[in-house]
């Protein structure tokens, strides 16, 4: 919708496609990206990308498209397992990520740990790092996390023959923060009645943030923000939706929701607001800043502090004038699915209708959920406050 | 034994009524012990006696009732002198006596997805049906799975009680040991405060001694299991024996159980 109005968005999308194609066409192990930097693959929004950027490395978020290679990993990992992890492994076993020079996996959940095991033993690589992340945010956890980050820094320096200085780290934090501010501002364009960006536009922006070099992304986002300044979005009466859940595997779901007559105005997703919403608070110790940020940022359900996440969702509902919430969670995702009843209960108290959908990283999900989405949106139009 | 018990309590309402009553567990403890001892399975009798008495104590609210999951160091709970409840044991027993299907359906009707861990789905369902003693404190270890931490947290929210998470690090380093030690100290402090008495380290030392003693017998049992034919069936090893391995360390019953098991298994070699 908005790409015709905003040339920066069109150009960002074209460059992103070019970038992703260029990377996936590389079949040689550890191929450098176009800007001459080794590429490090990452999965979890808790990955402290700033450390890799300070080392002069390029980071690439691995989020496969649905329907690809999910059965390829069946010989290595059970079918009753996170479909995202199974698809990532399937693609990796097919050699899709040969261009990577390394991989960082955060110990965010059991599935991620198992992915690290399978990848390490069956795919290999010179840098296949499991970063342990505490589940609580306190002084002892910070000490332990600092040791982990120190160890990771030492490994990066040794494998890639680089030096990560405090100055470089502070610069990387500064640039990431700029990206966070810009992304937040772009999201907030959808706060007012009549949204500026469609859900598909937002997916492009989020994907660009996770895959393009930081400077290039920040440049495009600055331009995009200038282009949207003063733009008056058409005021429609579509129900306004917030999506909450784990990873959004299939942007077509979002397109479907919008085709059914609702506007997806914001999200609480791993590859959504959780990727950037909170800023790194800067002090004279950039490593400590990162520790505080990643332990204290708006949590995902793997952290102990679920109420903090629930409060965040409630704030987003108010800020983005949300009429209904759609839960979109990967099947077999215990951390998210155990949170669902609690969050639904809070939504019910607030009078916000909710719909639960489960994704399995196959395109088949779309046909199965169409009728439920249509019914939910129809219900929102009639101002019903039931949860489905 | 279980078949007889199952037959005696037919119908979900009768079952629920019986299982909510502390007396049911006293009867189960006495009859179970006698039943298994007569059949040459004294260790299994000790197991049933131990878990039944714990359930009875929890239902009678004797002491601070603390829910703990598998992989949590139970030595700390026995050292603190609380009444432990281990839902995983109860869930397994509920499956044997035919209560799990209804409990799982109950959890799912409460909004829990059918794709999440069936053990914890069943525990949540049993709790919703009023078949588990309400906790005063909930403790859970993050090692190994995610379901335990999340479901135990939800239970703590339901009862408005403290949820103490033992966050077990992935890496084994000096700092990771300190991280765990700090959490255990804090946890012991929280529970001791709720009990209204100071934390007695000597009692923890005693629990650790008991744990090591039981562990010694268990290692001996494992040595015997190497013999052909194997003197301990897989059914026994993965049911009541593994239950005691998870939840008895630190208790006198744990020592009695593994000592008896060793003597029992030895006679079959």
Boltz contact constraints between the chains, C-beta under 6 A:
constraints:
  - contact:
      token1: [A, 107]
      token2: [B, 170]
      max_distance: 6.0
  - contact:
      token1: [A, 109]
      token2: [B, 146]
      max_distance: 6.0
  - contact:
      token1: [A, 110]
      token2: [B, 145]
      max_distance: 6.0
  - contact:
      token1: [A, 110]
      token2: [B, 146]
      max_distance: 6.0
  - contact:
      token1: [A, 132]
      token2: [B, 169]
      max_distance: 6.0
  - contact:
      token1: [A, 132]
      token2: [B, 170]
      max_distance: 6.0
  - contact:
      token1: [A, 132]
      token2: [B, 171]
      max_distance: 6.0
  - contact:
      token1: [A, 134]
      token2: [B, 167]
      max_distance: 6.0
  - contact:
      token1: [A, 135]
      token2: [B, 142]
      max_distance: 6.0
  - contact:
      token1: [A, 135]
      token2: [B, 167]
      max_distance: 6.0
  - contact:
      token1: [A, 136]
      token2: [B, 167]
      max_distance: 6.0
  - contact:
      token1: [A, 140]
      token2: [B, 179]
      max_distance: 6.0
  - contact:
      token1: [A, 140]
      token2: [B, 182]
      max_distance: 6.0
  - contact:
      token1: [A, 144]
      token2: [B, 175]
      max_distance: 6.0
  - contact:
      token1: [A, 144]
      token2: [B, 176]
      max_distance: 6.0
  - contact:
      token1: [A, 144]
      token2: [B, 179]
      max_distance: 6.0
  - contact:
      token1: [A, 147]
      token2: [B, 175]
      max_distance: 6.0
  - contact:
      token1: [A, 304]
      token2: [B, 165]
      max_distance: 6.0
  - contact:
      token1: [A, 331]
      token2: [B, 115]
      max_distance: 6.0
  - contact:
      token1: [A, 332]
      token2: [B, 115]
      max_distance: 6.0
  - contact:
      token1: [A, 334]
      token2: [B, 116]
      max_distance: 6.0
  - contact:
      token1: [A, 334]
      token2: [B, 117]
      max_distance: 6.0
  - contact:
      token1: [A, 334]
      token2: [B, 146]
      max_distance: 6.0
  - contact:
      token1: [A, 334]
      token2: [B, 147]
      max_distance: 6.0
  - contact:
      token1: [A, 335]
      token2: [B, 146]
      max_distance: 6.0
  - contact:
      token1: [A, 335]
      token2: [B, 150]
      max_distance: 6.0
  - contact:
      token1: [A, 337]
      token2: [B, 113]
      max_distance: 6.0
  - contact:
      token1: [A, 337]
      token2: [B, 116]
      max_distance: 6.0
  - contact:
      token1: [A, 338]
      token2: [B, 150]
      max_distance: 6.0
  - contact:
      token1: [A, 338]
      token2: [B, 151]
      max_distance: 6.0
  - contact:
      token1: [A, 341]
      token2: [B, 110]
      max_distance: 6.0
  - contact:
      token1: [A, 341]
      token2: [B, 111]
      max_distance: 6.0
  - contact:
      token1: [A, 341]
      token2: [B, 112]
      max_distance: 6.0
  - contact:
      token1: [A, 344]
      token2: [B, 111]
      max_distance: 6.0
